[in-house]
Amino acid sequence: MGRLVPAVTRALDILELFLDGDGTLSAPDIVRKLQLPRTTVHELVTTLAARKYIVPVPGQPGRYRLGVRPYQLGARYAEQLDLAAEGQLVARSVAETCDETVHVAILEDTDVIYIAKVDSTHAVRMVSAAGRRLPAHCTSVGKMLLASLPEHELAARIPDGAELVAMTPNSITDPGALREALAGIRERGLAVESRESNPDVSCVAAPVRDRTGQVVAALSISVPMIRWSEERRAELEQLAAKGAAELSEHLGHRSVA
């Protein structure tokens, strides 16, 4: 790998400053925030402005905002995004860390569809396949996605009188009980299911967001009960959240600390 070019690094540092605050900066602001020489900042700002990466703010002399070029680059990036492909990359990374089966799924009506999957290398592991469809209320990914719906949309998909299929004796079959469970998931930002879709497997899941902040998928880690414990659950929740955040970043989401 070649060396980093200091001038390019500094120019990118300047552009990334515009992600915070009100999105406008002056040269003195940049000097203060990056601790760079004034001459260096002036040259970099002049170059970025000449290439339309930043533009003067009307009515505010000496202040700049992002120009059209970053928008054009971001739009091109968004055009090339493939949720399944990006999900497969992140799922592989998560699976390599925990050596358990990892899924990425989307919601379709009241079902989830697995769009990416990486298997555990253990002899005892969850058996599934990309493209498989399951009732959302029986899975951690599905409950995570249902919990992310607006209340009116959730009510339209699962009304009070809905008949919820049971995949195991632990599956939730009462819409009221499901809503109560979803409220807890919404509050925690994580979903857990224990033997609700498979009598021998428990799962944890976290939400995946796009650049607008909307939940568009969920990432889960599935573990056979022989390797499941409360300590393991806590570890996997953190890993699922980290993986989902990484996939969200791939989709253009920027978390706010």
N, C-alpha and C positions, 0 to 999 in steps of 0.2 A: 504494500500500500504506500502511495506517495505521501509527501508531507502536506500539512494544511497550509494554505496561503493566508498569511495574516490579514492582508487587505480585504480579501473576500470574507473572511470570518468577521471582521469588524463591520463590513457592510451588512451582513446578515444579522449581526447583533443589533444594528440600528433598526432594521426593518422589524425585528421581533419586538422592539420596544413599543411599537405602535399597537400591539395587541392589548396593552394595558391602558388604564385611565380612560380619558375621553377620546383617545385615538389621534391626538394632535401633539406635536412636539416642536420645540425650537432647538437651534444649535446649542445654546447654553444648557438646555435640559439634557441633551445627549451627552455633552461633555461631563456634566455632573453625574449622570447615571452610569456611564461606562468608564469614567475616569480616563478619557482619551485626550490627547493634546487638541487644542482648539483648531490648529491648522489642519490636522488630520480629519477632524470632524467636518470642517468646512469643505474640504476636498471631496470627502465621501458623500456629503449631502448634495453638493453640486452635481456629482456624477449620477447619483440616484435620481435626482430631479430631472436631469437631462435625458435619462432613459425612461421616464414616466413611472418609476417605482414609487416616488413620492411627488406631491404637488403642493404648491402654496395654498394655505387656507384663505379663501376670500375674506377680506375685511380684517384680517389678523396678520399684519406684516411680520415676517420672520418666523411664522409658524407653518408647519407642514402636516399633511395627512397622507395616508396611502393613496397611490394613484391607481390607474387602470391596469397596469401590468400584473400586480399580484392577484387581482381579480381574474384576469385572463388565465393565469397559470393555475389558479385554484379551480376554475371552471373546467379546464382541460383535465385536471386530475380527477375531478368528480365524474366526468364522462367515462373515464377509463376504469372506474371502480367496479369490482365484481365481489359482492358480498360473500358468495360461496367460496371464491378463491381466497379472499382475504381471511375468511373464517377458517379455512383449512390450514393456512399458514400459522395462525395464532393457536388453533387447536393442537397442532403438532408441537409447538413450543411448550404449551401447558402440559401436554401428555408426557413429553420428555422430562419435565420437572417432577411430576407426581407418579408417573407410570400407571395411570388409571385411564379409563376410557373417557374421552372428551367429545362433546357434541356442541354444535351451533345449530339453533333451530329458529324458525319463524312461525308466526301465528297465521292460520287460515281458518276463518270462521271460529269454530270451537276446537279445532285440532291444531297440533304442532306438526311441522314437517322438518325433519333433520336435513339440513343442507350441507353440513360438513361433519366429519367424524374421524377420529383417530383412536385406534384400539390400544389398550394396555398390552404389555408383553407378558403379563402373568398368564399362567395356564387357566386359572379361574378368573373370568372377566365377563362383563356384560356383553351379550351378543345383540347387535343391531346393525343397521345399514343406513347410509345416506339415502334420502328419499322416503324413508319410512314415515308413516303418519300414525299419530297416537292421540287419544283424547287429551286435550290440554290440561284438564283439571287433575289428571292422574300423574303428571310429571312436574319436576321442578322447573324446567324451562317453560312449560306451559303455564304454570301458576305465576311465574315471574312475568310472563307476557300478559296474562289476564289482569294481573295486579296493576299493570301499567296503563290499562285502558281507562278512559274517562268513565265515570259512573253510568252515564246514560247509554254508552256503547256496550258496557259490560251487561247491563240489564237487558239490552236488546238481544245480545247473543245468548245469555243464560238467564231467562226470566224465572220468577219465583217458582213456577210450576214445572220447570224443566226436569226431565228425567236424565240423571247423570249415570252413565254406565260405570260399573265397577270392574276393574281389571284384577284386583286382589281384594281380600277382606279388609285391607287398610285403606282402600280408595274412598275418597269423599263422594258421597252420592246425594247429599242434601244441599241445594243452592244456598240456603242460609248459612250453613256451616262453611261452605266454600267462600262466601263473601267475608265471613269472619277471618278465615285463614288468609285471604288475600289482603285484608286490612293490615294484618301483622307483617306480611311480606312487603307491602308498600312502605310501611314505617321503617323496616330494617334495610330495605334495598337489596335483600337477598332472599332466595327461596330454598327450602329444604323439603324433600319428600323421602319418607322412610317406608319402603316396600309397598308403595301405592300403585306402581305400574308393573313391578316385578317382585315376587315374594322374597327374592334373594338379594335385592339390590337397593341401596339408598343413593340419593343424588343431592347435589347442591347446585344452585344456578345464580347467575348475576346478569343484569341487563346490559345490552349493547345499544348505544345511541348513535344517531347520525349527526351530521354537522349542525342540524337545527335543534338538537337535544332530544328529539323524539326517540323512543325505544323502538327499534326495528328488528331486534333479534335478542336471543339470550344464549349464554354459554354455560354449559353444565359439565360437571365431573361426576361420573357414576362409579360406585364402589360396591363390590360384593360385601355382604354382611360379615363375612369372615375377616375382613380387613377394616370394618367400620367401628368407630368409637367416637365418643364426644370430643376427645382430643384431636382425632383425625378429622372430624367434621369441621372443627374450628380452623385447622390448617388449610383444608380444601376450600372453605369459604373465602379465605384471604386470597388463595391462588385463583379461584374463579373470578373474584372481583378484579384482581390484577389483570387477568387475561381478558375479561370483558372490557376493561378500561383501555387496554392496548388495542383491541379490535375497534373500539369506538374511536380511538385516535386515528386509526387507519382510515376510518370513514369520515374524518374531518371534524370530529367532536373535540371541543376544547373544554376540559373541566375547569371550573372556577373554584379555587381554594377558599 
